[in-house]
Amino acid sequence: MTIKEAILKSLDGINRVTNYSEICNHIVINKYIDFGTAKTPESTVSALLGDFIRTGDTRVKRIKESGGKYYYYLTKKEENIGIDILINTLEKDDEEPKKTVKVKTYDERDLHRLLSSYLKNTSIYSKTIFHEQSTFGKDSNQIWTHPDMVGIRFLSLYTKASQDFLKSINRLDTFKISSYELKREINSDSELKKAFFQAVSNSSWANYGFLVAFEFSDNLTEEMERLNQSFGIGVIKLDANPYKSKVLFQAKYKDLDFKTIDKLCKINKEFEQFIVQTEKLMTAEERYYKSTEKELDEFCDTYFINDSEVEQYCKDKNIPIEKDNT
């Protein structure tokens, strides 16, 4: 059964004028289809109800209440409903709001392990920065100073001579630090702009800044490209299979802002420790390099070892997985 078929069956079962929320509840309660992988089932039902009207499908009709809400019913039931019942139903619906059935979904921070696995596969060490552990004092607006995650990639040189030579020229060229602002989904132009400028603010200190989301609306590509060109923030589309994640737009390089790094170190101990661990690896003697690298790896976020771990994690966290990812 398709979602549209489930909508028609629910309208027939409800047998009166109703709204998208009640239709969604009716579908879930009667188990017509499984919304298990859908993040916003009510929005899906609402969109498909509108699609009936826009495409001229004569099986469904709707009326608009004075407050702007739409109510739907089956055309074949119209004669049995009657205009007086339509009006009474609208008034009753305003007085008695319908209870919604909550569909299990995932939290934004459940995505961090997916991102850390993707980054590790590209030789980037990453660490989640917990905003709630920071000391803000009176300035609560400093939360926009924080990235959700930070990452560092070291330049891979395989001989000691080349490593020492590069360090003697400019130590800053031996590594690049990135900042990541992570969102579950971005569905509208306003959501994109808010998230994008949050990423701009949170990454002002880093070499590269990225906005990452599990789902982007298809109609936002042009605006993402414009914002990327104007402000240099990269965009990553995260996948339930982290190794299929994609950089949609690359970030532009900028020099490190050491004053902001110092500020972040003062207010967040984990960020400070990330900088400490980075410095230790950069300055480690050759005989201590492997042990120091292991220490940094253990300090950073965990990542998946194999595909089975990915699949089980997504299942446990209710993160939707594409069929071809399983």
SVG drawing of the C-alpha trace seen along z (x, -y; Angstrom):
<svg xmlns="http://www.w3.org/2000/svg" viewBox="-27 -39 94 46">
<polyline fill="none" stroke="black" stroke-width="0.4" points="0.0,0.0 1.3,-3.4 1.0,-6.4 -1.7,-7.9 -3.6,-4.6 -3.3,-4.7 -4.7,-8.3 -7.7,-7.3 -8.4,-4.3 -8.1,-6.5 -10.5,-9.1 -12.9,-6.3 -12.6,-4.9 -12.9,-8.3 -15.9,-9.0 -16.1,-12.8 -14.2,-16.0 -10.8,-15.7 -7.3,-17.2 -3.9,-15.8 -2.9,-15.1 -5.8,-12.9 -5.3,-11.1 -1.7,-10.4 -2.7,-9.1 -5.4,-6.8 -2.8,-5.4 -0.3,-4.7 -3.0,-3.2 -4.4,-0.9 -0.9,0.0 -1.7,-0.6 1.9,-1.5 5.1,-1.8 6.4,-5.3 9.5,-3.9 12.0,-5.6 10.1,-8.8 11.3,-11.8 8.2,-13.9 5.2,-11.6 2.6,-14.3 4.3,-16.7 4.4,-13.9 0.7,-13.2 -0.1,-16.9 2.0,-17.3 0.3,-14.4 -3.1,-15.6 -2.2,-18.9 -1.0,-16.9 -4.4,-15.4 -5.8,-18.9 -3.0,-20.4 -3.1,-17.5 -6.9,-17.6 -7.4,-14.2 -11.2,-14.2 -11.3,-11.6 -10.4,-14.1 -11.8,-17.5 -10.9,-20.1 -12.4,-23.1 -10.6,-26.0 -11.5,-27.1 -11.3,-30.8 -8.0,-30.3 -6.4,-29.1 -6.5,-25.3 -7.4,-22.8 -9.8,-19.9 -10.3,-17.0 -12.9,-14.4 -13.7,-11.9 -15.8,-13.3 -17.9,-10.1 -18.9,-10.9 -19.9,-14.5 -23.7,-14.0 -23.7,-12.0 -21.7,-14.6 -23.8,-17.8 -22.8,-21.4 -24.2,-21.6 -22.1,-18.6 -19.0,-20.1 -19.4,-23.3 -20.0,-21.4 -17.0,-19.2 -14.8,-22.3 -16.1,-23.9 -15.6,-20.6 -12.1,-20.2 -11.1,-23.6 -12.5,-22.8 -10.9,-19.3 -7.4,-19.2 -6.4,-15.7 -3.6,-13.9 -0.7,-13.1 1.1,-9.8 4.8,-10.3 7.1,-8.4 10.5,-7.4 13.3,-9.4 16.9,-10.2 18.7,-13.1 21.1,-15.5 24.0,-14.2 23.3,-10.7 24.8,-11.8 28.1,-12.7 29.4,-9.2 28.5,-9.0 30.4,-12.2 33.4,-11.1 33.6,-7.8 33.4,-9.7 36.1,-12.1 38.4,-9.3 38.1,-7.6 39.6,-10.8 42.4,-10.9 40.8,-13.6 40.8,-13.3 37.5,-14.8 36.1,-15.7 32.6,-16.7 32.6,-20.0 29.8,-20.0 28.3,-23.5 26.8,-22.7 30.2,-22.1 31.4,-25.6 31.7,-28.5 29.9,-31.4 29.7,-33.8 27.1,-36.5 27.5,-36.1 25.2,-33.3 25.4,-34.4 28.9,-32.8 27.2,-29.5 27.5,-30.6 31.2,-30.7 31.2,-26.9 31.4,-24.4 29.5,-21.1 32.7,-19.2 36.3,-20.1 38.7,-18.1 42.4,-18.1 44.3,-16.6 48.1,-16.4 50.1,-16.6 51.4,-13.1 55.1,-13.1 56.9,-9.8 60.5,-10.7 62.0,-12.4 64.1,-14.7 61.0,-16.1 59.1,-16.4 61.9,-18.3 62.4,-20.5 58.7,-21.5 58.5,-22.2 61.6,-24.4 59.9,-26.5 56.4,-26.9 54.9,-24.6 51.4,-25.8 51.7,-24.1 51.9,-20.7 48.2,-20.6 44.8,-22.0 41.9,-22.4 38.3,-22.3 35.0,-23.3 31.7,-21.5 28.1,-22.7 25.8,-19.7 22.1,-19.6 19.5,-16.8 17.7,-18.3 17.4,-21.6 14.2,-21.9 13.7,-25.6 15.6,-28.7 15.3,-30.3 16.6,-27.2 19.5,-27.1 20.5,-30.7 20.2,-30.4 22.3,-27.2 24.8,-28.7 25.5,-31.8 25.7,-29.8 28.5,-27.8 30.1,-31.1 30.1,-32.3 31.3,-29.0 34.1,-28.5 35.7,-32.0 38.8,-30.6 39.4,-27.5 41.2,-26.9 37.9,-25.4 34.3,-25.7 31.6,-23.2 27.8,-22.9 26.8,-19.3 23.2,-17.9 21.7,-14.4 19.0,-15.8 18.9,-18.8 15.8,-19.8 16.5,-19.4 15.4,-23.0 18.2,-24.5 21.2,-23.6 21.4,-27.0 21.2,-29.0 23.8,-26.7 26.2,-27.4 25.6,-31.1 26.3,-31.2 29.3,-28.9 30.8,-31.3 30.1,-34.4 31.3,-33.1 33.5,-30.1 31.6,-27.6 31.7,-24.1 28.6,-21.8 28.6,-18.1 25.6,-15.7 25.9,-13.1 24.7,-9.5 23.6,-6.7 26.5,-4.8 29.1,-7.4 31.5,-6.4 28.9,-7.5 28.7,-11.0 29.6,-13.7 31.1,-17.1 28.6,-19.1 30.6,-22.3 34.2,-22.6 35.2,-25.1 37.6,-27.9 40.9,-28.1 41.6,-30.9 44.3,-31.5 43.8,-30.5 42.4,-33.1 44.5,-32.5 42.5,-35.0 39.3,-33.1 41.1,-29.8 42.4,-31.2 38.8,-32.3 37.4,-28.9 40.2,-27.3 39.2,-29.5 35.5,-28.6 35.6,-25.0 38.0,-22.4 37.5,-19.8 38.4,-22.2 41.4,-23.2 42.4,-19.6 41.9,-19.1 44.5,-21.9 46.8,-20.4 46.7,-16.9 47.3,-18.5 50.3,-20.4 51.7,-17.3 51.5,-15.3 53.1,-18.1 56.1,-18.4 56.5,-14.8 59.9,-13.2 60.1,-10.5 60.3,-7.7 57.1,-9.0 55.1,-9.8 53.1,-6.5 52.1,-6.6 51.2,-10.3 49.1,-9.6 47.3,-6.8 46.6,-9.1 45.0,-11.7 43.0,-9.0 41.6,-7.7 40.8,-11.3 38.8,-12.0 35.3,-10.7 34.7,-7.0 34.1,-5.7 32.8,-2.6 35.1,0.4 32.8,2.2 29.5,2.0 27.7,4.2 28.4,1.7 27.0,-1.1 23.8,0.8 23.2,1.8 23.9,-1.8 21.4,-3.3 18.8,-0.7 19.2,-1.4 19.1,-5.2 16.2,-5.1 18.4,-6.7 16.8,-5.9 18.9,-3.7 18.5,-3.5 17.9,0.0 21.1,0.0 23.1,-0.9 22.1,2.3"/>
</svg>
